[in-house]
Amino acid sequence: MVDLLLLFLFLISGAIAGWLCFNLFPNNFLEQILLQENLFEHLPRETDLRTLLAGFGALIGLLAGFSFQQLRNRLIQNTRSMPTDLLIGRSIGLILGLLIANLLIAPLLFSPLPGKIIFAKPLLAIVGNIFCGVLGYNLAEVHGRTLLRLFNPNSTEALLIAEGILTPASAKILDTSIIIDGRIKALLSSGLIEGQVIVSQSVIDELQQLADSSNNEKRSKGRRGLKLLNNLREKYGKRLVLNTTRYDGNGTDDRLLKLTEDTGGTLITSDYNLSQVAKVKDLGVLNLSELVIALRPDVQPGEKLDLKIVREGKEENQGVGYLDDGTMVVIEGAKKFIGNRLEVIITGALQTPTGRMVFGQVEKGQASNKSNKTKAT
């Protein structure tokens, strides 16, 4: 309904502009046109000429209405998909740019100019407003945090941020996997995660879809994730922000990447593939699986560890044990000692994208003693 009303208004405006445009023609030109009775049957009359101009004006107005309609729909779509803080920053930058443009142009508009270049005033006003408006818009998008110094010049934090001495904490965008496994709660409690915590609407929808699933495992994951978000809301209040922007994209991961790009935040996930895509797009990302691997205690070749042999390995005569942090240790010659504790000599370690694997071997003297005890019994 609104689109039809806009087209009608542009159509009427164009027709009226064409009708009134008759008065802008020079008198000599109108007299020549109105006297051409032999060339045009209906143009000699002033009303017919006005009607013809009104028709052309209506056609131009209709075309302008279609263009404005497309521009309006695109602007509405971009505004709906834009985070609120980014929208406010760009709006403030645009307003400041237009204000500066009009302050600079005002003296020239009120100054007298020769009649031959009088058209330069409106042209300069249009060009100046467009230039300063776009400049303010872009500066606010790139350096929006410097506005803190304008609004609160007495704030020490604002001054430090504006000077680049203090780096503000970036927003943290949570992935569905992080919410489900629950490790984000411990990270927030320990103070390792700073800044706002943003939960996308697409993540909420995915958790709700899991909670309504007929599969017991998926339903349990969805409910656990929603319960964790409620606990975080009660504990951290406004620090937990729900972003209701509905981005276009194929799946939750694509929408999370767009949200991270728009907000300039850091994506927190345990999905290896998603973290790699974020790095390719040069986005801030924190993979908790990589963080856990990095925080594991390091073991050096030649170090002796007291381990329990839990099961046999893939290769012949191998046994498998585990460190306190869950790291798997593959031990050569330990297959026959399953269920016993041994001193194992570390021979090496292998780092993989999914974790770390440590290799070791049974000390020869200890292996022979264990074998003798086994024969004696």
N, C-alpha and C positions, 0 to 999 in steps of 0.2 A: 504493500500500500504506500509506504514511504517512497519507494523507488518511482512509482507511477506519479506521485505528487511532485517529486523533484523534476521529472521529465516534463510534466505539464507546466511547471513554473518556468523552466528554461524555454519552453516553446512560446509561452505568452510573452516572456521578457524579450526574446528575440524578435517576435512579431511587432511589439511596441517600439523596440529600438529601430527596426526597419521603417516603420511608419513615420517616426519622428526624424529619421535620417534624411527625409525629403527636405527639411529646412536647412540642412548643412550644405546643400549644393549651391554653387554660385548662381546668381540670378541670370547671367548671360547663358550659362549652360542649361538652365531650366527653360529659358525662352526658346533655345534652339531645339530642345527635345519636344516641347509642347507644340511647336510649329510643324513638326514632321508628320502631317496628317496622311500623306501619301505612303509613307513607309510603315507606319503603325496604325492599325485601325482603332485601337482603344487607348493608346498612350497619350493622345493630345489632352485628355482630361487629367486634371490634377489628381482626382481620386483614384483613377486607374493606375497611375504611376506610384502613388502611395501604397496601393494594394500589392503591386508587384514587388516593391521594396519590402513590404511587411512579409510577403511570402518567402523571399530570400532570407530575411532575418529569422523567420520561424524555422527554416531549414537549418541555418547555422546554429540557432539556439538548441535545436534537437540534437545535433551532433555534439555540441558542447555538453549537453545534458548526459548523453551516453558516456562521454569521457569522464565527466565528473562522477557519475555513478560508479564506474569501475575504480576510479581513484578512491572514492569513499569506502567501497567494500574492501579494498586492499588495506586501507588505513585501519578500518575496524578490525580486520583479521589480525594485523600486526599488533594492534593495541591489546587485543584479548590474549595473545600469546606472549606478551611482554611482561616480565616481572614488575611488580608495583614500584620497587625502589628504583629500577632502571627507568621506568616511565616518568616518575617524579623528577629524577635528575635531568633527563632530556628536556622535560617541559620547562624546568627552571632555566636551563641553559638557553632554550629558545626564547623565553620571555626576556631574559637579560640581553640577549643579542638584539632583539627588536627594539628594546628600550634604548640601548646605546646608539643604534642606527638612527632612530628618530631624533635623539638629542643632537647628534652630529649634523643631521640634514636640516633641522629646523631653521637655523640662521640663513641658509641658502634659500629655503622656500619663501621666507619673508622678505628677502632682498629683491629689489627691482631688477628686471632683466629686459633687454631689448625684445621687441615683439617677434623678431625673426627666430629667436632661440627660446621662446617661452615654453616650448614643448619639452625642454631639457629638465624642467622642474619635476613633472610627474615621472619622467623616465629615470631620473636620478633617485627619486624616492623609492621606486620599485626595485631598482638594482641594489640600492643600499640596504633595504630591508631584507631582500633575499640573501645577500652576501653575509650580513651580520647575523641573520637568523640561523643560517646553515653553520656558520662558524661557531656560534654559541652552542648549538645542538651537538656538534662534533666534540667541542672541548669539554662539555659536560659529560659526554659519554666516556671519554678517555680519562679525564682528570676530575671526575665528579667529587672525589673525596676532598679536594681543595676547597670545596664550598663550605666545609666545616670551619675554615678560618674566617669566612665572611659572616656566617651566622653566629659563631661564638668565638670572637677573636681573643678572649681572655682564657680560653681553655688551653692548658699546657699540652694535652694530648692532641688537640686539633693542630696546634702549631708544629708539634713534632711530626705528625702525619703529613702536614702540608710541606714541610721541609725535607721529607723523605728519610728522616732519622729513625722514626718509629714505623714499623710495618704493621698495619692493622691485621687482625686475625681474619682469615678468609672463611667464608661460610662452608659448612660441611654438608654435602648432599649424600644421603644414605641410600644404599642399594637394598633391594629386597632381601638378598642373601644375608647381609649384615644384620638386618632386623630379625630375621628368623633364627640365626644361630645365637643371638643374645650377647655377643661379645662387646657390642657398642656400649652396653650399660656399664661394664667394668671399665672401659676406656674413659667414659665420661666421669665416672666416680673417682678415678685416679687422677684426673686433671690433665691427661695427655691430649685430649681433644679440646681445643679452644674455639671461641666464636659461636655464631648461630648454627643450629642444626636444622637443616631443611629436609622435609619429607615431601616428595612429589605426590601429586594427586594420582598419577599413574601407578605408583607403588602402593598407595592405599587401595586402589581398585584391584590390583593383583592380589594383595593380601585378602581382600574380601572375597575374591573369586576362589582362592584356595580354601578359605574358611567355609565356603558353601559347597565345596566339592564332595562328591559321593565317596571318594577315596579317603580312607581313614588317615593315612599318612599325610596327604596333602591338607586335609581338614585340620589335623593337629598342628601342622606348620603355620597355617594361616591364623588360627586362633592364638597360637603362641606369639606370633608377630604383632597382632593387634593388641594383645594384653601388654606386651613390652612397650608399645607406643603409649598406651594409657598410663603406664607407670612412669615413663619419662615425662609425660605431660604434667602429671601431678608433682613430680620432683623438681623439674626445671622450668615449668611455667612457660613464659613468653620466649624463652631461649629456643624452644622447639617450635619451629615455624612450619605450617602446612602451606605449600605452594599450590594454589588451585589452578595455575596456568595449564591449559590443555594443549600440549604441543602436538604437531603432526609428526608422525614417524611410524616406522615398522617395529612395534614392540616397545616394551618398557625401557630396554637398554638404549635405544635410539633417542627416546624422549629424555632420559637422564643425561645423555651426552649434550643435548641441546640446552637443557637447564643449566648444566655446569658451564657451558660456553657463555650463556647470557649473563649469569651471575658472577662469573670469574671465581667460582668457589673450587673446592676440592672434593672430588668424588671418592667416597669410602666404599670399598667393595671387597669381596673375597673371590670374585669371578676373575680368573686369569685372563680369559679372552677379552672381557670388557675392559680390564685395566690396560691391556695392550692396545686396544682401539683408542682409548683415551690418550695414551702416550703418543700414538701416531698423529692424533689431532692436536697435540701440544696442549693438553688440558691437565689441570692438577688432579692427581689421583693417588690414593693411598690404598694399597692392596694389603689387607690384614694377614693374608697367608704369607706374603713376603716379609711382613713385619715380624711375624712369629718365627720364621726361619732365621731372620737376622738376629733375633734376641736369644736364640738357643746357645747354650754354652759350647764353646769350641773344644774339640778334642784333637790332640796332636799325635802323629805317628810315633810309636814307641811307648805311648802312655798305657798304663795298666789299669783296667777297670774290673770290678767284681760284678759279674752279670749272671743272671739266671737264664739257662737255655730253655726257651719256651717251646719251640717246635723245630722241625727240620726245614732246611732251605730248599731252593729249587735244584741246585746242583748236588751231585753225590757227595756225601760226607760233610755237608754243611749244616750248621745249626743257626738258629735265629734267636737273638735276645733284644731287649729294648732298654734305652736309657730312661732316666727319670722324666724327661720331657717328651717321651714317646718316639724318639728317633730309633729307627730299626738298625740293628747291628748284625751283619752277616758274618758268621764265624766259621772259618775253615777247620775241619777236623772235630767239630763239636756235635755231630749228629748222634753219636752214641752216648752223649751226656745230657740228653733232654731230661729236664726236671731237676737238674743239679745246678749249683752255683760254681762258677769258675772264674779264675783270674784270666782275663783276655788281654792280649797285646794288640793295640790298634795299629793297623798297617796303612790305612788311608781312608779317604772320605770322598763321596761323590755328591755334588750339588745338582739338583734337578729343579725344573719349574714348579713341581708339586711338592718338593720337600728335599730332605737330605738323607743319604744312606751312608752308613759307616761300615767299614770292613775291618775284620780282625782275625786273629788266629789263637788257638789254644797254646799256652806255653808247653813246650815239649816235656819238661820235667814233671809238670803238674798232670799232663795227660797220661804219662806212664804210671804215676802214682794212683790216679783215678782208676786206671785199667787194672792194676794189681789188686786194689780194694774190691773191685767188682768181681775178679776171679776168686778172691778169697771167700767172699760171701757165697 
